[in-house]
Amino acid sequence: MSTPGAILNTVRRIDDNQTILKRKESGFKVEIKDGRNWWEGNAYKSLESSFIEIEKETSKIYNGINNLKSELKRLSSDVQRAEEEKRRKKMEMQKNGKD
């Protein structure tokens, strides 16, 4: 079973990768806007339209990633509580066995 710390490390790695993706997306957005200097008319409109669709899809993906991170944080808390309960019960058993 994974530890709460290992689960939270996974959340951090996901968060780091999401940040990298968002930076790259921002860079692409700048390049698309700069594309007006090289592309004209329908060619640029098509490029811009395609990028807008990609942004919509990536937004859905980011929402999914955020949901995943929330669920993993919740899992980490649940595992932590379960471990604490297990330790508490073990201590009670040891205490009751010594009485």
Buried (B, 14 or more C-beta within 10 A) or exposed (E): EEEBEEBBEBBEEBEEEBEEBEEEBEEBEEEBEEBEEEBEEEEBEEBBEEBEEBBEEBEEEBEEBEEBBEEBBEBBEEBBEEEEEEEEEEEEEEEEEEE
